[in-house]
Amino acid sequence: MIVPGIKQITWLYHEFGLSSLYDTGKDAWLIIFTRCLRMFAYGTNSLIIALFFNILKFSDFQIGLFMTLTLLGDVALSFFLTLVADKIGRRRILLAGAFLMVLSGATFALAENFYILLVAAVVGVISATGSEIGPFRAVEESTISHLTTPSTRSDVLAWYVTTAAIGTSIGTEVCGQLVQLLQSLGGWTLLDAYHTVFWIYSLTGAINMGLILLMSEKCEQHVQKTEEHYVLLETDSESEDEQMIPGGKSNQDDNLRSYKNTPRKAGVFAHISPESRGVMYKMCALFAMDSLGGGMSPWSLINYYLDLKFHVSSSTLGTIASVAFFISAMSTLFASPLARRIGLINTMVFTHLPASIATSLLPAPPTLAPTVGLLFFRSALANMDQAPRAAFVAAVVRPEERTAVMGVNSMLRTLAQSLGPSITGLLAGGNRFWLAFVVAGILKASYDGFLWQWSLKIKLHQYEK
């Protein structure tokens, strides 16, 4: 006898990727949980950091410059760490990043000087915009791609994105309510409350250090370092199933001798095959356009804009952001089922484009309620492209090159994003804050159009069995 409802429950279990998540194992669960906690910490930052700088009497230009320089510091740190992650060890890189979170959070909890805070943010890991920073994401997405198969990857990455949004949602709500609670206590100033939030950020980094130590050796990518490996990377542009090497082993020996005797240009990307490099350059150009728009309209600056325009309390801002992130978390659950039906690129473009248009329209409403409505609509769609995007990147490059390619891609996205806050800061200083959202939406919508056009020429999963 079949228990009533068991068929529907089983369908939901498979449809929303829980079966894929369970089958992938403990390491994937730990990666997803550590990211959820990290985004909880970033969520607390996104609500208060611009307000924290404002209460310290930093100018709008200084706030924008701070965020830009912080992101540039993240570019350098992430670029170096992701390129060497597979050699040093992915878990060690994640552990080092979590330790830098601890140091940066403690510095922000203790200091108020602009230059001390700037050094802590540039050298360490502090989320000045509320978005993902540091070497974490590229290494984690590469590790998840390594632990999964093409059939389960999109499901697991969808939960990776969903739980991150849940963490951010909880972080912003806890931050808003905590700041209000501490202010209501005798002897607590608003600045004291903000310092307490940064202690929470530091504590979260310490917890993540412990969780990373529980990850197993399965997370590591053991790349074969023989000369023959690089011969195949450089001389064989098609997969083994598509083209057999004539002449057998003797031909491979000839290729090896030719490879050794051929002068090669050393470079930062020399260890990435020409095929992957070509794809990487195009992806970086497209994703940089989207990231520049994102850098001009992060949640930290949206909160600041709402505070300036509508004079909203910290608790109300926290609730608005928390609901928005919760909506985002729920919507990303549907990204993987949608991608299975209409494809990775279609899911990316047709969910991201309406969100881009909503970004451009944010300054239009004259009152708070419709503005919040636009924010909620934007949040429902804006992050549905993240899991398909990571799965897309994993599907178009060689498995042993994913960490490096994802790291370079992340670095250039962050570099483009780092320009955004300064542009927005300049516009805000000239009483044209609203224009930043219009330009951001146009950039993000243009990215969608170019991505759609390029996707028609790309082949997926050609390097996987």
NORFENMO-V644572 format. One record per backbone hydrogen bond with DSSP energy under -0.5 kcal/mol. NH is the residue of the N-H (numbers start at 1). CO is the residue of the C=O. E is the energy in kcal/mol with one decimal. If there is no record, write none. Layout:
<<NH	CO	E> <NH	CO	E>>
This chain:
<<6	3	-2.2> <9	5	-2.3> <10	6	-2.5> <11	7	-2.1> <12	8	-2.4> <13	9	-2.4> <14	10	-1.8> <15	11	-3.3> <16	12	-2.2> <17	14	-1.3> <18	13	-1.1> <19	13	-1.6> <21	17	-2.2> <22	18	-2.4> <23	19	-2.4> <24	20	-1.6> <25	21	-0.9> <25	22	-0.5> <28	25	-0.5> <29	25	-1.5> <30	26	-2.5> <31	27	-2.3> <32	28	-2.5> <33	29	-2.4> <34	30	-2.7> <35	31	-1.9> <36	32	-2.0> <37	33	-2.3> <38	34	-2.3> <39	35	-2.9> <40	36	-1.5> <41	37	-1.9> <42	38	-2.4> <43	39	-2.3> <44	40	-1.6> <45	41	-1.7> <46	42	-2.6> <47	43	-1.1> <48	44	-1.1> <49	45	-2.8> <52	48	-3.6> <53	49	-2.2> <54	50	-2.0> <55	51	-2.3> <56	52	-1.1> <57	54	-1.6> <58	53	-2.4> <63	59	-2.4> <64	60	-2.4> <65	61	-2.9> <66	62	-2.9> <67	63	-2.1> <68	64	-2.2> <69	65	-2.9> <70	66	-2.4> <71	67	-2.1> <72	68	-2.2> <73	69	-2.3> <74	70	-1.9> <75	71	-2.0> <76	72	-1.9> <77	73	-2.3> <78	74	-3.1> <79	75	-2.6> <80	76	-1.9> <81	77	-2.4> <82	78	-2.6> <83	79	-1.4> <84	80	-1.3> <85	81	-0.5> <87	84	-0.7> <88	84	-3.1> <89	85	-2.8> <93	89	-1.8> <94	90	-2.3> <95	91	-2.3> <96	92	-2.4> <97	93	-2.2> <98	94	-2.2> <99	95	-2.1> <100	96	-2.0> <101	97	-1.5> <102	98	-1.6> <103	99	-2.0> <104	100	-2.5> <105	101	-2.6> <106	102	-2.0> <107	103	-2.0> <108	104	-2.3> <109	105	-1.7> <110	106	-1.0> <110	107	-0.6> <111	107	-2.6> <117	113	-2.4> <118	114	-2.2> <119	115	-2.3> <120	116	-2.2> <121	117	-2.1> <122	118	-2.7> <123	119	-2.7> <124	120	-1.4> <125	100	-0.8> <126	121	-0.5> <128	126	-1.2> <139	135	-1.5> <140	136	-3.1> <141	137	-3.1> <142	138	-2.0> <143	139	-2.2> <144	140	-2.8> <145	141	-2.3> <146	142	-1.8> <147	143	-2.0> <148	144	-1.2> <152	149	-0.9> <153	149	-2.3> <154	150	-0.5> <156	152	-2.1> <157	153	-2.7> <158	154	-1.8> <159	155	-1.6> <160	156	-1.9> <161	157	-2.0> <162	158	-2.7> <163	159	-2.5> <164	160	-0.8> <165	161	-2.0> <166	162	-2.1> <167	163	-2.4> <168	164	-2.4> <169	165	-2.4> <170	166	-2.6> <171	167	-2.5> <172	168	-2.5> <173	169	-1.9> <174	170	-2.9> <175	171	-2.4> <176	172	-2.4> <177	173	-2.4> <178	174	-2.7> <179	175	-2.7> <180	176	-1.7> <181	177	-2.4> <182	178	-2.9> <183	179	-1.9> <184	180	-1.3> <185	181	-0.7> <185	182	-0.8> <188	185	-1.3> <189	187	-0.5> <193	189	-1.9> <194	190	-2.0> <195	191	-2.1> <196	192	-1.8> <197	193	-1.6> <198	194	-1.5> <199	195	-1.4> <200	196	-1.6> <201	197	-1.7> <202	198	-2.1> <203	199	-2.4> <204	200	-2.3> <205	201	-1.6> <206	202	-1.6> <207	203	-2.2> <208	204	-2.2> <209	205	-1.6> <210	206	-1.4> <211	207	-1.9> <212	208	-2.5> <213	209	-1.5> <214	211	-1.1> <215	212	-1.5> <219	216	-1.5> <220	217	-1.8> <222	220	-0.7> <223	221	-1.1> <230	226	-1.0> <231	227	-1.7> <232	228	-2.2> <233	229	-1.7> <234	230	-2.3> <235	231	-3.1> <236	232	-1.5> <237	235	-0.8> <242	239	-0.9> <243	239	-1.6> <246	244	-0.6> <248	245	-1.2> <250	247	-0.8> <251	247	-0.7> <252	248	-1.4> <253	249	-2.4> <254	250	-2.2> <255	251	-2.5> <256	252	-2.5> <257	253	-2.5> <258	254	-2.6> <259	255	-2.8> <260	256	-2.3> <261	257	-1.8> <262	258	-1.1> <263	261	-0.5> <266	264	-0.6> <270	267	-1.4> <272	269	-1.9> <277	273	-2.6> <278	274	-2.3> <279	275	-1.6> <280	276	-2.8> <281	277	-2.6> <282	278	-1.4> <283	279	-2.5> <284	280	-2.8> <285	281	-1.9> <286	282	-2.0> <287	283	-3.2> <288	284	-2.1> <289	285	-1.2> <290	286	-1.6> <291	287	-2.4> <292	288	-2.3> <293	289	-1.5> <294	290	-2.1> <295	291	-2.8> <296	292	-1.2> <297	293	-0.6> <297	294	-0.8> <300	129	-1.3> <302	298	-2.2> <303	299	-2.8> <304	300	-1.5> <305	301	-2.6> <306	302	-2.7> <307	303	-2.2> <308	304	-2.3> <309	305	-2.6> <310	306	-2.7> <311	306	-0.5> <311	307	-1.3> <317	313	-2.6> <318	314	-2.5> <319	315	-2.1> <320	316	-2.6> <321	317	-2.6> <322	318	-2.5> <323	319	-2.6> <324	320	-2.2> <325	321	-2.6> <326	322	-2.2> <327	323	-2.7> <328	324	-2.2> <329	325	-2.4> <330	326	-2.4> <331	327	-2.3> <332	328	-1.9> <333	329	-0.7> <333	330	-0.8> <334	331	-1.6> <335	332	-1.2> <336	332	-0.6> <337	333	-0.5> <338	334	-2.0> <339	335	-2.5> <340	336	-2.0> <341	337	-0.9> <341	338	-0.5> <342	338	-2.8> <343	339	-1.8> <347	343	-1.8> <348	344	-2.2> <349	345	-2.9> <350	346	-2.5> <351	347	-0.9> <352	348	-1.6> <353	349	-2.4> <355	351	-0.9> <356	352	-2.0> <357	353	-2.0> <358	354	-2.1> <359	355	-1.7> <360	356	-1.5> <361	357	-1.3> <362	358	-0.6> <362	359	-1.0> <364	361	-1.7> <365	361	-0.6> <371	367	-1.0> <372	368	-2.7> <373	369	-2.1> <374	370	-2.1> <375	371	-2.1> <376	372	-2.5> <377	373	-2.2> <378	374	-2.8> <379	375	-2.5> <380	376	-1.8> <381	377	-0.8> <381	378	-0.8> <382	378	-2.7> <383	379	-0.6> <384	381	-1.2> <386	383	-1.3> <388	384	-0.5> <389	385	-2.1> <390	386	-2.2> <391	387	-2.4> <392	388	-2.4> <393	389	-2.4> <394	390	-2.2> <395	391	-1.4> <396	392	-0.9> <396	393	-0.8> <397	393	-0.6> <401	398	-1.9> <402	399	-1.1> <405	401	-2.6> <406	402	-3.3> <407	403	-2.1> <408	404	-2.7> <409	405	-2.7> <410	406	-2.6> <411	407	-2.6> <412	408	-2.5> <413	409	-2.1> <414	410	-2.5> <415	411	-2.4> <416	412	-2.3> <417	413	-2.7> <418	414	-2.3> <419	415	-0.6> <419	416	-1.0> <420	416	-0.6> <420	417	-1.0> <421	417	-0.7> <422	418	-0.6> <423	419	-1.8> <424	420	-2.7> <425	421	-2.9> <426	422	-2.3> <427	423	-2.2> <428	424	-2.9> <429	425	-2.3> <430	426	-1.0> <431	428	-1.7> <432	427	-3.3> <435	432	-1.0> <436	432	-0.6> <436	433	-1.3> <437	433	-0.6> <437	434	-0.7> <438	434	-1.2> <439	435	-2.5> <440	436	-2.3> <441	437	-2.2> <442	438	-1.9> <443	439	-2.4> <444	440	-2.2> <445	441	-2.3> <446	442	-2.1> <447	443	-1.9> <448	444	-1.6> <449	445	-1.7> <450	446	-2.4> <451	447	-2.6> <452	448	-2.1> <453	449	-1.8> <454	450	-2.3> <455	451	-2.3> <456	452	-0.7> <456	453	-0.7> <457	454	-2.0> <458	455	-1.0> <461	395	-2.0> <462	395	-0.6> <464	461	-0.9>>
